[in-house]
Amino acid sequence: MSFRQTNNRHDIWQDYCDDHAKMLSAIGLPMYVFKNERSLAEFLTTGITGDNETRLDRLNDDRFWLLFGFADSWFCAGTERFTAMEARRIRDWLHNT
């Protein structure tokens, strides 16, 4: 009998977060934002957490760009679909040009 170890998408997500634990700590968002891929995608789209306590537009530039790098790496440069993140990225770009 052979045993095959498989990883499901959630396991891969958890490994990715574990590998980037220092970055997530530096971003400083509540860890429930990173509970799963869907939680992060929802935050990046709406810009707020379900309890309205955490807002994307309140992150300082350093923390925002760390979050952007984390998300951009995971979602393979598909971050333009996350409206709140994209609006913040454009706002920062316009402000700095």
C-alpha positions as CSV (number, residue, x, y, z in Angstrom):
1,M,0.0,0.0,0.0
2,S,1.4,3.4,-0.9
3,F,0.5,6.6,0.9
4,R,0.4,9.8,-1.0
5,Q,0.7,13.1,0.8
6,T,-1.3,15.8,-0.8
7,N,-1.7,19.4,0.1
8,N,-4.9,21.1,-0.4
9,R,-5.1,24.9,-1.2
10,H,-5.7,25.8,2.5
11,D,-2.5,23.9,3.5
12,I,-0.6,25.7,0.8
13,W,-2.0,29.0,2.1
14,Q,-1.0,28.2,5.6
15,D,2.5,27.3,4.5
16,Y,2.8,30.5,2.6
17,C,1.7,32.5,5.6
18,D,4.1,30.6,7.9
19,D,6.9,31.3,5.4
20,H,6.1,35.0,5.6
21,A,5.3,35.3,9.3
22,K,7.8,38.1,9.8
23,M,6.3,40.1,7.0
24,L,2.8,39.6,8.3
25,S,3.9,40.7,11.7
26,A,5.4,43.9,10.2
27,I,2.2,44.6,8.3
28,G,0.4,44.6,11.6
29,L,-3.1,43.6,10.6
30,P,-5.1,41.2,12.8
31,M,-4.2,37.7,11.9
32,Y,-7.8,36.9,11.1
33,V,-7.4,38.9,8.0
34,F,-4.9,36.2,6.9
35,K,-7.0,33.3,8.2
36,N,-7.5,32.1,4.7
37,E,-7.2,33.3,1.1
38,R,-10.8,34.4,1.0
39,S,-10.5,36.5,4.1
40,L,-7.6,38.4,2.7
41,A,-9.3,38.8,-0.7
42,E,-12.4,40.2,1.0
43,F,-10.3,42.7,3.0
44,L,-8.4,43.8,-0.2
45,T,-11.6,44.3,-2.0
46,T,-13.6,46.1,0.6
47,G,-10.8,47.8,2.5
48,I,-12.3,47.0,5.8
49,T,-12.7,44.1,8.2
50,G,-16.1,42.7,9.1
51,D,-16.0,44.4,12.4
52,N,-15.1,47.7,10.7
53,E,-12.1,48.0,13.1
54,T,-9.3,47.6,10.5
55,R,-9.2,49.8,7.4
56,L,-6.8,49.5,4.5
57,D,-6.7,53.2,4.0
58,R,-5.3,53.7,7.5
59,L,-2.2,51.7,6.9
60,N,0.9,53.8,6.6
61,D,2.9,53.6,3.4
62,D,5.4,51.0,4.6
63,R,2.8,48.7,5.9
64,F,0.6,49.1,2.8
65,W,3.5,48.2,0.4
66,L,4.4,45.2,2.5
67,L,0.8,44.0,2.2
68,F,0.8,44.8,-1.5
69,G,4.0,42.7,-2.0
70,F,2.5,39.8,0.0
71,A,-0.8,39.8,-1.9
72,D,0.9,40.4,-5.3
73,S,3.2,37.5,-4.7
74,W,0.4,35.1,-3.7
75,F,-2.2,36.2,-6.3
76,C,0.5,36.3,-9.0
77,A,0.2,40.0,-9.9
78,G,-3.6,39.7,-10.1
79,T,-4.2,42.4,-7.5
80,E,-6.0,44.8,-9.8
81,R,-9.2,42.9,-9.1
82,F,-9.1,44.0,-5.4
83,T,-10.7,47.4,-5.7
84,A,-9.7,48.9,-2.3
85,M,-6.1,47.8,-2.8
86,E,-6.0,49.1,-6.3
87,A,-7.5,52.4,-5.4
88,R,-4.9,52.9,-2.6
89,R,-2.1,51.9,-5.0
90,I,-3.2,54.4,-7.6
91,R,-3.7,57.1,-5.0
92,D,-0.2,56.6,-3.7
93,W,1.2,56.5,-7.3
94,L,-0.5,59.8,-8.2
95,H,0.6,61.4,-4.9
96,N,4.2,60.5,-5.5
97,T,4.5,61.5,-9.2
